Amino acid sequence: MPAVPAPPRHRTNRFGHAVFLVARIAAPVAVLAGAVGLFQHMQSTRPAIVHKPTEERVWFVDTVTVARTVVTPRLELYGTIVAGREVELRPLVSGQVVRVASAFAEGGIVHRGDLLVEIDPFDYRIAVDERKADRAEARARRLEIEVDLKGEKALIAQERELIDLFRRNLERRRALHDSGTVSVRSLENAQRALVDRRQRLVDRLRRTAILDARLTQQDAVIARAEGALARAVRALRDTRLVAPFNGFLSGIATGIGKAVSSNDRIARLADAGKMEVQFQVSDAEYARLARDGALVGRPVTVLWRTRDWDIRYSAVIERVAAGVSNGSGGIDLFARLHETDTTTLLRPGVFVEVAMADAIYRDVYRLPDEGLHEGRFVYVVVDDRLARREVTPAGRIGNDILVRGRIEDGDRIVARTFPEIGPGLRVGLPSSSEHDTPAAQ
């Protein structure tokens, strides 16, 4: 029996492939159709949305109520105690130190006139005796010249009398000669005698003038002798170095047995009655204080803080430094402490606090520093909303700022600004937030 031919295999494969493509396309379409149907169902069954009106935010702020005032702030500064007068002690003569005072030591307290150091006076005493002898010799020589001068003046008077006598004798002889009684020779002798007497008078007048000159010269010799004696006496006195004022010693550099000269510095002495505080203000503070009035004469308070107690001193500014400090750019002021003496505990170099009145600010408002916005604006609460006002900073007191500008007494100023602040914001005031401006200082 003849064999039946098998059907072709390519038809079966083509059919299966078509079924696979249909299934691959239908699956995503079915999913998409289901999603669309689900969305439509949710849209049709969702509840209706009710729109509520937006409420305006209220910002709660702290405020201060301001009032125009006059303020005198206080500057809190720092300074150092210095000696208002300090001298270097040097011996006025040269020699060997033979004596020093018990107080002549580092930190020693001395009073005016106290002996500090004595230099060997032996040679200086001899020099005084020699100068006294020179003066006595010069005075004796003057007395001798003065006696000679008085004698010559007495002889001049006698010579004048003799000249007058000889002149009368000549006149008498001339009359007798005219009458023939006296010879010519006798007349000539009388004339010659008168001429001789007149010559003697001239000689004595010349000697008197010489003695007068010698007397003047001797007066100069005596004056030089007295000057030399005065220098010798002073040199002898200067062998004793005494304290020129009350004060504290430092830098001791000599002792018994040491040879010193007038160029040697042997100690320093700080005046206990002229203690000063040196402190510095900035150039802006200096300009402000100087504009408000003279700096010299202003009172300051000096506070010395120690571990166990605080000591206060009153002082007054006496002078201002001649120039600006190169390091800090500030200006040094010097204030003299009142009523200091050798019992004062302060010493040069002590670090102290200094307080003084700053310049007077008139017609200003005092606000917290955080109330100033962008350096030139403040915000005022007007009918529960903020209004911006421009102001000009005039000064500072601690954490507060002094301003002038378009604000009035009784305005409520925001005490602390925040990033979102701006004109027109609605604000609320906590019950404990509003307070008055700090009291003026």
Protein Blocks (a to p, Z undefined) as FASTA:
>chain_A
ZZdddddfklmmmmmmmmmmmmmmmmmmmmmmmmmmmmmmmmmmpccddddddddddddd
ddddddddddddddddddddddfbdcddddfbecddfbdcfklcghiacdehiafbdcdf
klmmmmmmmmmmmmmmmmmmmmmmmmmmmmmmmmmmmmmmmmmmmmmmmmmmmmmmmnom
acfklmmmmmmmmmmmmmmmmmmmmmmmmmmmmmmmmmmmmmmmmmmmmmmmmmmmmmpc
cdfbdcddehiabdehiacdfkbcfbdcddfklcccdddddfklmmmmmmnocfbhpacd
dddddfkbccddddddfbdcfbdcfklopacdddddehiafklmbdghiacddddddddd
ehiadddfklpgghiaccddeehiacddddddfbdehjbccdddjddehiacdfbdcfkb
cehiacdddfklpccddddZZ
